[in-house]
Amino acid sequence: MHEKRANYQSRRVLHYGFLFAILLLTTNACAGQAPTAIVTPQVFDTPVKEVNTAIRIPFDRDHFSESIDIESDVLVAGAPHYGYPGDGAGAAYIFRRTSQGEWLQEAELISSDRDDGFQYDQHFGETVVLNGDLIAVGAPGYDDPQAGDNSGAVYIFEYDGSTWVETTRLTPSQPVAGARMGSSIALDGDLMAISGSPLTGRISFFQREAKRWRELPPLTVLASADGKPTYALIDLYGDTLAISSVAWEEPASDLDEDAMLQSLKSEGVVTLYKREGDQWMQTFETAPQEASLYKMRPEGPFGMPISLGGQGGEANLLAIGKPGFFQSGREQGSVLIYERGPRGWQPQAELALAAGEIVPGALPFFGSDPGPIFFGAFVKLEGNRLGVISTFANTAYLFERQDSGWTYRFRMTPGTEGADDFMRRTLTWDGNTFLLGSPGDLGGGNLFVFELED
């Protein structure tokens, strides 16, 4: 087994005092319907506790760290646009932390059929999920020999104590060309949900039973009522499935770049389903009220991110990122949080940067000053923590839930490292180890490891 020492660079995390506005929501809406919210702002000071070091893992693989996951002393990072055949066969890389705190490359994962003469641009590694000794890797560009191009697949690797071995490839029993299954993967226990993007109207499910995966009946969903392209994301917690779908209109072809971006309009909806046996029943749906939710095409760099959280295997929190939310003359962004109670799902809070706040690292955008922030371009709920990425601010934030609501804890930024990669960021953590991915465009990416001090 080849082991490669990554280059490390300890960095001081940049910290500046600033204010967060947390908008608490109240409503009389009933479950299953989009509520009408009344917002009340509350302002919080930046806390004293800080993260003070970061390890940088640079890697010369295109889009390295576009997808990341970590569990204990093992992390996996996808590089979906690296290698041949095509411009993006893709690969995933596993690093293991030593007792001295160093991260060493342990393995490179590629699909077993990458060089079968039929595959082209698999984009293997566009999504990765780590669960114990199992890693699921999405390859939405997988070409099914019967269905056709870009039907998509998910590859399963398992650790046998010394080596990561591909054990199976998951594809729907009725694959569809262009479905790009594996663009989004959600794994909870032994249940896996897989979707494609653009959304083709079907979510696939697989249940792990001993050493095999059994395909369950798919969930058929409406991709778009009027045929608009739809970008989809999914999350799974216990018996609850969340689907975020954003439909957009193509701008006129004769517009210049600035006018094209300003003319882009999107509409998003988040739908929740509850599992009953092998079937899924819709329980809740909400759509943000803003007429101009996004000014940027949703598949790059983001759609409407979602994350489910809860306890005891029961989902009771839902975070929805609205990165294109327009405030103070720019796309500042916000995060909506819903909570499930006796009356069903109700809005509990909305988090946003204080109006007019200029965040160090934010870049001007097509001549605008200050530039957009896109707070909420990525969200993640886990335990009592909420992580939020602000792409154009080159920063990730952490909130913690307390009895009185959500409290801002700290933020992480790699500073000027990979400043041109601000369009795409990924965030995850395990315990007090946080990963911030900076995948870049071509020629490599960076993965930053932050340790929270007790």
DAWOJO-V153828 format. One record per residue. N is the residue number from 1. RES is the residue in one letter. PSI is psi in whole degrees, -180 to 180 (* if undefined). NEAR is the number of other C-alpha atoms within 12 Angstrom. Layout:
n=N res=RES psi=PSI near=NEAR
n=N res=RES psi=PSI near=NEAR
This chain:
n=1 res=M psi=125 near=10
n=2 res=H psi=131 near=14
n=3 res=E psi=129 near=16
n=4 res=K psi=131 near=19
n=5 res=R psi=125 near=20
n=6 res=A psi=154 near=25
n=7 res=N psi=136 near=19
n=8 res=Y psi=148 near=21
n=9 res=Q psi=110 near=21
n=10 res=S psi=134 near=19
n=11 res=R psi=148 near=23
n=12 res=R psi=125 near=23
n=13 res=V psi=136 near=28
n=14 res=L psi=131 near=25
n=15 res=H psi=136 near=27
n=16 res=Y psi=145 near=21
n=17 res=G psi=133 near=21
n=18 res=F psi=172 near=24
n=19 res=L psi=145 near=26
n=20 res=F psi=136 near=34
n=21 res=A psi=127 near=29
n=22 res=I psi=117 near=31
n=23 res=L psi=111 near=30
n=24 res=L psi=138 near=27
n=25 res=L psi=142 near=27
n=26 res=T psi=153 near=23
n=27 res=T psi=159 near=24
n=28 res=N psi=20 near=18
n=29 res=A psi=153 near=21
n=30 res=C psi=162 near=23
n=31 res=A psi=145 near=26
n=32 res=G psi=-5 near=23
n=33 res=Q psi=152 near=25
n=34 res=A psi=123 near=26
n=35 res=P psi=159 near=25
n=36 res=T psi=120 near=19
n=37 res=A psi=148 near=25
n=38 res=I psi=123 near=17
n=39 res=V psi=138 near=20
n=40 res=T psi=116 near=17
n=41 res=P psi=142 near=21
n=42 res=Q psi=143 near=24
n=43 res=V psi=137 near=21
n=44 res=F psi=141 near=23
n=45 res=D psi=154 near=20
n=46 res=T psi=128 near=24
n=47 res=P psi=164 near=21
n=48 res=V psi=-37 near=15
n=49 res=K psi=134 near=17
n=50 res=E psi=154 near=27
n=51 res=V psi=132 near=31
n=52 res=N psi=1 near=24
n=53 res=T psi=155 near=27
n=54 res=A psi=143 near=32
n=55 res=I psi=132 near=34
n=56 res=R psi=128 near=33
n=57 res=I psi=96 near=40
n=58 res=P psi=151 near=31
n=59 res=F psi=134 near=34
n=60 res=D psi=56 near=25
n=61 res=R psi=130 near=36
n=62 res=D psi=128 near=36
n=63 res=H psi=29 near=46
n=64 res=F psi=131 near=48
n=65 res=S psi=17 near=51
n=66 res=E psi=-30 near=49
n=67 res=S psi=140 near=48
n=68 res=I psi=155 near=45
n=69 res=D psi=157 near=41
n=70 res=I psi=144 near=37
n=71 res=E psi=119 near=27
n=72 res=S psi=-118 near=21
n=73 res=D psi=18 near=30
n=74 res=V psi=134 near=34
n=75 res=L psi=153 near=43
n=76 res=V psi=140 near=49
n=77 res=A psi=132 near=54
n=78 res=G psi=148 near=50
n=79 res=A psi=77 near=49
n=80 res=P psi=-12 near=48
n=81 res=H psi=22 near=40
n=82 res=Y psi=139 near=40
n=83 res=G psi=174 near=31
n=84 res=Y psi=159 near=25
n=85 res=P psi=154 near=25
n=86 res=G psi=-166 near=22
n=87 res=D psi=4 near=22
n=88 res=G psi=64 near=33
n=89 res=A psi=-42 near=40
n=90 res=G psi=158 near=46
n=91 res=A psi=165 near=43
n=92 res=A psi=146 near=49
n=93 res=Y psi=135 near=46
n=94 res=I psi=132 near=44
n=95 res=F psi=145 near=37
n=96 res=R psi=137 near=26
n=97 res=R psi=130 near=24
n=98 res=T psi=173 near=15
n=99 res=S psi=-18 near=9
n=100 res=Q psi=1 near=9
n=101 res=G psi=8 near=18
n=102 res=E psi=147 near=23
n=103 res=W psi=117 near=31
n=104 res=L psi=139 near=27
n=105 res=Q psi=129 near=29
n=106 res=E psi=-35 near=28
n=107 res=A psi=155 near=28
n=108 res=E psi=127 near=30
n=109 res=L psi=132 near=38
n=110 res=I psi=161 near=36
n=111 res=S psi=147 near=39
n=112 res=S psi=-22 near=25
n=113 res=D psi=16 near=26
n=114 res=R psi=-37 near=28
n=115 res=D psi=32 near=19
n=116 res=D psi=2 near=17
n=117 res=G psi=-9 near=14
n=118 res=F psi=-29 near=21
n=119 res=Q psi=148 near=33
n=120 res=Y psi=122 near=34
n=121 res=D psi=60 near=35
n=122 res=Q psi=-28 near=48
n=123 res=H psi=40 near=49
n=124 res=F psi=125 near=57
n=125 res=G psi=4 near=54
n=126 res=E psi=-31 near=48
n=127 res=T psi=143 near=49
n=128 res=V psi=143 near=47
n=129 res=V psi=129 near=43
n=130 res=L psi=128 near=38
n=131 res=N psi=94 near=28
n=132 res=G psi=-122 near=25
n=133 res=D psi=23 near=27
n=134 res=L psi=137 near=34
n=135 res=I psi=129 near=41
n=136 res=A psi=131 near=52
n=137 res=V psi=121 near=54
n=138 res=G psi=139 near=53
n=139 res=A psi=78 near=55
n=140 res=P psi=-17 near=47
n=141 res=G psi=8 near=43
n=142 res=Y psi=135 near=52
n=143 res=D psi=113 near=35
n=144 res=D psi=131 near=33
n=145 res=P psi=-30 near=20
n=146 res=Q psi=-45 near=15
n=147 res=A psi=-39 near=20
n=148 res=G psi=-166 near=21
n=149 res=D psi=147 near=26
n=150 res=N psi=37 near=35
n=151 res=S psi=-32 near=41
n=152 res=G psi=155 near=50
n=153 res=A psi=165 near=47
n=154 res=V psi=128 near=50
n=155 res=Y psi=137 near=42
n=156 res=I psi=127 near=40
n=157 res=F psi=143 near=35
n=158 res=E psi=146 near=24
n=159 res=Y psi=124 near=23
n=160 res=D psi=12 near=13
n=161 res=G psi=-20 near=10
n=162 res=S psi=-24 near=12
n=163 res=T psi=147 near=20
n=164 res=W psi=123 near=27
n=165 res=V psi=132 near=24
n=166 res=E psi=124 near=25
n=167 res=T psi=-25 near=24
n=168 res=T psi=164 near=24
n=169 res=R psi=125 near=31
n=170 res=L psi=124 near=39
n=171 res=T psi=150 near=41
n=172 res=P psi=152 near=34
n=173 res=S psi=-22 near=21
n=174 res=Q psi=77 near=21
n=175 res=P psi=153 near=32
n=176 res=V psi=128 near=31
n=177 res=A psi=135 near=27
n=178 res=G psi=-1 near=27
n=179 res=A psi=-28 near=40
n=180 res=R psi=45 near=46
n=181 res=M psi=138 near=50
n=182 res=G psi=-1 near=52
n=183 res=S psi=-31 near=46
n=184 res=S psi=130 near=45
n=185 res=I psi=137 near=45
n=186 res=A psi=129 near=41
n=187 res=L psi=124 near=38
n=188 res=D psi=110 near=30
n=189 res=G psi=-121 near=21
n=190 res=D psi=10 near=26
n=191 res=L psi=128 near=30
n=192 res=M psi=133 near=40
n=193 res=A psi=139 near=47
n=194 res=I psi=132 near=52
n=195 res=S psi=167 near=53
n=196 res=G psi=177 near=47
n=197 res=S psi=125 near=42
n=198 res=P psi=153 near=38
n=199 res=L psi=125 near=39
n=200 res=T psi=5 near=33
n=201 res=G psi=10 near=30
n=202 res=R psi=135 near=30
n=203 res=I psi=127 near=46
n=204 res=S psi=149 near=46
n=205 res=F psi=142 near=38
n=206 res=F psi=137 near=34
n=207 res=Q psi=127 near=25
n=208 res=R psi=127 near=22
n=209 res=E psi=105 near=14
n=210 res=A psi=-117 near=8
n=211 res=K psi=8 near=14
n=212 res=R psi=162 near=15
n=213 res=W psi=124 near=23
n=214 res=R psi=128 near=24
n=215 res=E psi=131 near=26
n=216 res=L psi=166 near=26
n=217 res=P psi=137 near=22
n=218 res=P psi=163 near=27
n=219 res=L psi=122 near=30
n=220 res=T psi=125 near=20
n=221 res=V psi=158 near=27
n=222 res=L psi=117 near=25
n=223 res=A psi=-50 near=31
n=224 res=S psi=130 near=24
n=225 res=A psi=-31 near=15
n=226 res=D psi=18 near=12
n=227 res=G psi=10 near=16
n=228 res=K psi=149 near=22
n=229 res=P psi=141 near=29
n=230 res=T psi=129 near=37
n=231 res=Y psi=132 near=40
n=232 res=A psi=145 near=46
n=233 res=L psi=151 near=44
n=234 res=I psi=158 near=44
n=235 res=D psi=156 near=42
n=236 res=L psi=131 near=41
n=237 res=Y psi=114 near=37
n=238 res=G psi=-124 near=28
n=239 res=D psi=19 near=34
n=240 res=T psi=131 near=37
n=241 res=L psi=133 near=47
n=242 res=A psi=135 near=48
n=243 res=I psi=125 near=53
n=244 res=S psi=123 near=47
n=245 res=S psi=134 near=46
n=246 res=V psi=120 near=42
n=247 res=A psi=143 near=36
n=248 res=W psi=161 near=34
n=249 res=E psi=137 near=27
n=250 res=E psi=134 near=23
n=251 res=P psi=167 near=21
n=252 res=A psi=142 near=15
n=253 res=S psi=-17 near=13
n=254 res=D psi=9 near=11
n=255 res=L psi=149 near=14
n=256 res=D psi=173 near=13
n=257 res=E psi=-43 near=16
n=258 res=D psi=-47 near=17
n=259 res=A psi=-36 near=16
n=260 res=M psi=-46 near=20
n=261 res=L psi=-39 near=25
n=262 res=Q psi=-24 near=25
n=263 res=S psi=-12 near=24
n=264 res=L psi=129 near=27
n=265 res=K psi=142 near=29
n=266 res=S psi=154 near=39
n=267 res=E psi=131 near=38
n=268 res=G psi=151 near=41
n=269 res=V psi=142 near=37
n=270 res=V psi=128 near=42
n=271 res=T psi=138 near=38
n=272 res=L psi=141 near=41
n=273 res=Y psi=149 near=32
n=274 res=K psi=136 near=25
n=275 res=R psi=132 near=27
n=276 res=E psi=100 near=15
n=277 res=G psi=-125 near=11
n=278 res=D psi=12 near=19
n=279 res=Q psi=160 near=20
n=280 res=W psi=127 near=26
n=281 res=M psi=130 near=22
n=282 res=Q psi=134 near=25
n=283 res=T psi=-19 near=27
n=284 res=F psi=148 near=32
n=285 res=E psi=140 near=31
n=286 res=T psi=147 near=35
n=287 res=A psi=126 near=30
n=288 res=P psi=146 near=36
n=289 res=Q psi=-15 near=20
n=290 res=E psi=133 near=21
n=291 res=A psi=-34 near=16
n=292 res=S psi=79 near=26
n=293 res=L psi=-42 near=37
n=294 res=Y psi=140 near=43
n=295 res=K psi=0 near=38
n=296 res=M psi=146 near=39
n=297 res=R psi=129 near=30
n=298 res=P psi=-20 near=37
n=299 res=E psi=-1 near=29
n=300 res=G psi=108 near=20
n=301 res=P psi=0 near=32
n=302 res=F psi=163 near=38
n=303 res=G psi=-120 near=46
n=304 res=M psi=90 near=50
n=305 res=P psi=149 near=47
n=306 res=I psi=157 near=46
n=307 res=S psi=136 near=43
n=308 res=L psi=145 near=46
n=309 res=G psi=166 near=37
n=310 res=G psi=-159 near=28
n=311 res=Q psi=152 near=16
n=312 res=G psi=28 near=11
n=313 res=G psi=6 near=17
n=314 res=E psi=123 near=23
n=315 res=A psi=131 near=34
n=316 res=N psi=4 near=36
n=317 res=L psi=145 near=40
n=318 res=L psi=124 near=45
n=319 res=A psi=135 near=45
n=320 res=I psi=119 near=51
n=321 res=G psi=134 near=47
n=322 res=K psi=71 near=50
n=323 res=P psi=-22 near=49
n=324 res=G psi=9 near=47
n=325 res=F psi=124 near=41
n=326 res=F psi=125 near=28
n=327 res=Q psi=140 near=27
n=328 res=S psi=37 near=20
n=329 res=G psi=15 near=18
n=330 res=R psi=165 near=35
n=331 res=E psi=90 near=39
n=332 res=Q psi=-41 near=40
n=333 res=G psi=160 near=46
n=334 res=S psi=171 near=42
n=335 res=V psi=123 near=47
n=336 res=L psi=139 near=42
n=337 res=I psi=125 near=43
n=338 res=Y psi=150 near=40
n=339 res=E psi=140 near=30
n=340 res=R psi=126 near=28
n=341 res=G psi=-162 near=17
n=342 res=P psi=-28 near=10
n=343 res=R psi=16 near=18
n=344 res=G psi=-156 near=26
n=345 res=W psi=124 near=33
n=346 res=Q psi=146 near=35
n=347 res=P psi=132 near=40
n=348 res=Q psi=-33 near=35
n=349 res=A psi=160 near=34
n=350 res=E psi=125 near=39
n=351 res=L psi=137 near=48
n=352 res=A psi=155 near=45
n=353 res=L psi=148 near=43
n=354 res=A psi=141 near=28
n=355 res=A psi=130 near=28
n=356 res=G psi=-1 near=24
n=357 res=E psi=129 near=27
n=358 res=I psi=113 near=26
n=359 res=V psi=129 near=37
n=360 res=P psi=131 near=27
n=361 res=G psi=-20 near=31
n=362 res=A psi=136 near=32
n=363 res=L psi=143 near=29
n=364 res=P psi=150 near=20
n=365 res=F psi=110 near=23
n=366 res=F psi=46 near=17
n=367 res=G psi=-7 near=11
n=368 res=S psi=142 near=15
n=369 res=D psi=114 near=18
n=370 res=P psi=159 near=25
n=371 res=G psi=175 near=29
n=372 res=P psi=159 near=42
n=373 res=I psi=-41 near=47
n=374 res=F psi=46 near=49
n=375 res=F psi=126 near=47
n=376 res=G psi=10 near=49
n=377 res=A psi=-15 near=49
n=378 res=F psi=137 near=44
n=379 res=V psi=148 near=45
n=380 res=K psi=124 near=38
n=381 res=L psi=134 near=38
n=382 res=E psi=120 near=29
n=383 res=G psi=-130 near=26
n=384 res=N psi=18 near=25
n=385 res=R psi=147 near=33
n=386 res=L psi=122 near=43
n=387 res=G psi=138 near=46
n=388 res=V psi=135 near=50
n=389 res=I psi=138 near=47
n=390 res=S psi=102 near=48
n=391 res=T psi=-50 near=45
n=392 res=F psi=-13 near=40
n=393 res=A psi=-3 near=44
n=394 res=N psi=38 near=40
n=395 res=T psi=148 near=47
n=396 res=A psi=145 near=49
n=397 res=Y psi=151 near=42
n=398 res=L psi=130 near=41
n=399 res=F psi=153 near=33
n=400 res=E psi=140 near=24
n=401 res=R psi=130 near=24
n=402 res=Q psi=178 near=14
n=403 res=D psi=-35 near=8
n=404 res=S psi=-2 near=12
n=405 res=G psi=-150 near=24
n=406 res=W psi=132 near=31
n=407 res=T psi=131 near=30
n=408 res=Y psi=130 near=35
n=409 res=R psi=-61 near=32
n=410 res=F psi=174 near=37
n=411 res=R psi=160 near=42
n=412 res=M psi=132 near=43
n=413 res=T psi=137 near=48
n=414 res=P psi=8 near=42
n=415 res=G psi=-132 near=29
n=416 res=T psi=-6 near=22
n=417 res=E psi=123 near=32
n=418 res=G psi=38 near=32
n=419 res=A psi=-26 near=27
n=420 res=D psi=1 near=25
n=421 res=D psi=14 near=37
n=422 res=F psi=-15 near=41
n=423 res=M psi=-28 near=38
n=424 res=R psi=121 near=38
n=425 res=R psi=147 near=49
n=426 res=T psi=149 near=49
n=427 res=L psi=136 near=45
n=428 res=T psi=170 near=43
n=429 res=W psi=163 near=35
n=430 res=D psi=117 near=27
n=431 res=G psi=-124 near=20
n=432 res=N psi=12 near=20
n=433 res=T psi=120 near=29
n=434 res=F psi=138 near=40
n=435 res=L psi=132 near=41
n=436 res=L psi=113 near=51
n=437 res=G psi=140 near=51
n=438 res=S psi=83 near=48
n=439 res=P psi=-19 near=44
n=440 res=G psi=-167 near=35
n=441 res=D psi=-75 near=29
n=442 res=L psi=149 near=25
n=443 res=G psi=13 near=20
n=444 res=G psi=178 near=28
n=445 res=G psi=180 near=39
n=446 res=N psi=147 near=47
n=447 res=L psi=124 near=50
n=448 res=F psi=132 near=47
n=449 res=V psi=118 near=46
n=450 res=F psi=140 near=37
n=451 res=E psi=124 near=28
n=452 res=L psi=127 near=24
n=453 res=E psi=136 near=15
n=454 res=D psi=* near=10
